[in-house]
């Protein structure tokens, strides 16, 4: 009985040590490069066919950066890095069609691709140069353009999350 108890204690200690050692390098939040604590978000450039979407995306990117615990937003002249986002292409993909009208889509996926460039302000060194794509789905209530416009805020938030993820994942 005593040997069994010692064996159980030894196994429990081994499992505890293994779990503690396995988690020692883990950190909460998105990792960031050494020396980069602040980012300036340049107003988003719109090269897609949706007018004024860049304003929604710029606001959403700033909000997404502010949610990160490891990075904060700063003015351009005090930031460690500059984040530039260029919207490249907006696409609509039909997902579901009306039962009685096979050619009429009743649900769409909206995809917005963007180029993400993060540059170290002092040196001009490119830290990240990559692309990402935000997405959302919507059902047009009445006309397609109204449904599309109503879905823009959700698309901007999803893209913003992916922009921040893309900008910081390289580290």
N, C-alpha and C positions, 0 to 999 in steps of 0.2 A: 504494500500500500504506500509506503514512504517513497519507494523508488518511482512509483507511478506519479506521485505528486511532484516529485523533483523533475520528472520528464515533462509534465504539463507546464510547469513554471518555465523550464528551459525553452520549450516551444513557444510559449507566449512571449517571452523576452526576445526571442529571435524574430518573431513576427512584428513586434513593436519596433525593434531596431530597423528592420527592413522597410517598414512603412515610413518611419521618420526620415531615414536616409533617402528614400525615393521622392520625398516631397521637399527636400531641402533647397533645391534650386527653383522651386515654383514661386512665381510672383503674381499678384493680382494686377489686373489692368494690362494694357498693351505695352510691350517692351519699347524702349526708345534708345536711340544711339547715345553714346557717351557725349556729354556736352550739349545735347539738344533738349532743352526744357520748355522752350517757347516756340510757337509757330505763328507766322502771319499768314492769313488766308487772303490771297489776292481775289478780287471779284472774278467770278467764273466767266469764261469766254464761251459764247454760244455759236457753234458752227453747225447746229442742226436746224431742222425746219419748224421748230416750235418757238414762236416769239415769246420773249420775256421769261422763259423758263430759267434763265441764268440767275435771276434774282431769288427765286425760290431755292435753287440749289446752293447758292452762296450762303444764304441764311441757314440752311440745313447743315451745311458743312461746318460752319462756325459752331452751331449747336452741338454737333457730333464731336468736335474737338474739345469743347468745353466739358463734355461728359467723361472724357478720358481722364483718369487720375494721374497719369504719368506725364501729361503734356498740357500746356495752357496756351491760350490765344494771346497774342501781343501785337503791338504796333510794329510796322515794318522796320523802323530804325532801331528797335530794341530786340527783335526776334532773333533766335538762333538759326531758324530755318524759314524759308518762304515756300508756301504751298500754292501751286498753280494747277487749276483744273480747266480743261477744255472739253466742252460737250461736243461729241462727234456725230452721233447718229441716234435718232429716235425711230423706233419701229413698233408697229402694231401687229400682233399675231392673233388671228382668230382662234379661240379655244373651244367654243361651243356654238352650235347653230340652232336656229328655231326648228321645232319639230315639223311644222307644217310648211316652212319655207327654207329649203335646204341651202339656199345661197345667202341667207341673212344671218350674220353672226350676232349672237346675243351676249357673248362674253369675250373679252379680249385680254391679252397680256401685253403690257406696254414695257418696252425695253429701252433704256437710255445708256449709251456707252460714253465713256469719258477717258481722256488721257490725264494721268496724275503725275505731276513732276514736283518733287520736293528737293529744294536746293539749299545748301548751307549758305547763309547770308554772308558771312565774313570771307569765305574762300571762293564761293561760286561752284563748289563741288556738288555734283548731282548725287543725291542720296537715294532717290527713287525716280524711275521713269518707267511707268507701266500703265496698263489700261484696266478698267473695270466696268461692270455693267450693273445698273440698278434695274429693278423690275417691280411691277405691281400688276394686279388684275382689276378689271372693272367691267361692269355691265352698263352700257349706255342707257340712260333713262330718257327716252325720246330720241334725241339726235346724237350722232357719234361725237361731234365736236364738243358738245356739252359734257358728255361722259368723260371724254378725254381730258378736258380742262379740270373737272372735279377730281380726277385721279392724280393730277400733277403733284400736289403736296405729299402724298404717300410715296410717289416715285422719287421725289427729291429727297425725302428722309431715307429711303432705302439706298439710293445712290450715295448719299452723304456718309452713311455708315460704311459702305464698301470703299469709298474714297479714303476715309481715315484708316481703315483696315489695310488697304493697299499701300498707302503712304508709310505706314509704320511696320508692316510685316517684313520688310527687307531686313530690318534690324534683328 
